[in-house]
Amino acid sequence: MTATAVEHSSPHAFVDPYAVDDTEPVWPAPAGQPQDADADYLLPPPDPAQRLHPAPALDPRDRRRLDLHAALTAAGIPPRPEDREAIDQLSALPRSVNAALQRWLRHTA
């Protein structure tokens, strides 16, 4: 039994998919500026009038509710959907009560 080399009918050239053609610039120059292949163009600064407005701050009660969810989850007690009413009631309590509750949960973890 002899080994035979597989011969191809036509040679395959290596094709580099990442090769860049230097004759044509990759990015067009901004309007009014000459085309230069080695130039680096910075974007203009954003227009403050077109920026998105930040979301309003969370209500303190909503913030306490989210913090309580996070504390329960970190303590290994993920809240269930039926716990929502209890969490809403606990979130309505003053900030100092909520802070104590979260501190107790941190110490149990």
N, C-alpha and C positions, 0 to 999 in steps of 0.2 A: 504494500500500500504506500503510495507516494503522496506527499502533500503538494497541492497545486495552488498557485497564487491566483486569486480572483482578479481578473483584469476587467477594467471598466472601459466601455466604449468611448467615453469622453472624459478628459481630466476635469476634476472639480476644483475650482479656484476657492481659496479661503475668503470668506466674506466677513468683514468686521462690521457688525451692526452699529457700533458706536463711533465709527470713523466720521470725522467732520470734514466737509468740503470747505476749505479755506477761501475759495474763490467767491463765495456768497456769504454775507454776514448772517449769523443765526438770528439776531434780534434787529429789527429796523431801528434806525436812529430816530429820536424824537423830532417832531416837525420843526423845521427851521435850523437844524444842526446838520453838518456834513456827516456823511457815512464814513465811519472809521472802524475797521474790523477789530482793532485792539482797544477801542474806547469802552469805558464802563459808564453807563448812564444811571444816575440815581433817580428814583421816583420823586415826583414833587410832593411836598408835605400835604397831609390831608386837610381838607377844608372843614373847619370846625362846624360850619352850618350843616354839613352833610353827615356828621357823626351820629351814631345811635345814642339816644338818651338812655342813661342808666335806669335800671328798674328801681322803683321806689323801695325804700328800706322796709324790711319786714316789720310787721306789728310785733311788739314784745311778746304777746301771747303766742303768736305763730312761731317765734324764735324759740320760746321755752318748749313748745310742742316738739319742734325738730330736735332740740337738744335732748329732750327726754327720750325720744325714739332712738337717738344715737347712743345714749347712756345705757338704755335697756339692751340694745343689740350688742354693745361692747361687753356687757355683763353676761352675755350668753342667754339672754331672755328676749328673743326677737318678738316684737308685738304682733299679735294676730289681728285680723280685721275686726273681730268682735271686741277688741280692747280699745277701739277708737274712742268710744264715749268716755271711758275711764281716763284715758290720756288727755282728752279735751278738758275734762273737769280738773285734773291735776295741773294742766297748763294755765288754768284760770286763777290758780292760787298765786299769792305774791311771789316775787322773785326770790326772796330769802328762803321760802319754803321749798321752792323748786330747786334752789342751789343745794339745800340740805339733802333732798331726795336724791339728787344726782351724786352727791358726795357719798352717800350710803351705798349707792349702786356701784361706784368705783371701788369701794373697799371690799365689796363682796366678790369682785372679779379676781 
